[in-house]
Amino acid sequence: QQALHSEAKREAVLSTMAYCMTVLSIWKCSGGKRDYRKDVETFIQKYELKASELEKSFDILIHIYELSHYSTRPLGEEEVQQAQETYGLLKQWIKEQKRGKDLFLRIRAFFKGL
């Protein structure tokens, strides 16, 4: 039972990371080689988010993702919440960008379900 609960947390983190990387590819920040550190760095630089809350949150998400992907240590509830906070911050950022971005990016984001 505990292993099942732990596996659900791991899947939640992996899914959150996958979603965030999909968003970065939609916003043209992905090199296509699944180098998530480089993709995040490109995103932060492209949209001038250095030292922002979103940048710090991505750093935490990457750390948690690596733990969930490469370690057998069980994840805690707090780690899952931190990963989901990054998702929330990214979603909030997207909403802010949609208000001011060109029509093509807004339509593309709409059809991708963002």
Sequence and secondary structure as in RCSB ss.txt:
>XXXX:A:sequence
QQALHSEAKREAVLSTMAYCMTVLSIWKCSGGKRDYRKDVETFIQKYELKASELEKSFDILIHIYELSHYSTRPL
GEEEVQQAQETYGLLKQWIKEQKRGKDLFLRIRAFFKGL
>XXXX:A:secstr
 HHHHHHHHHHHHHHHHHHHHHHHHHTT   SS  HHHHHHHHHHHTT TTSHHHHHHHHHHHHHHHHHH  S  
 HHHHHHHHHHHHHHHHHHHHHHHHS HHHHHHHHHTT 
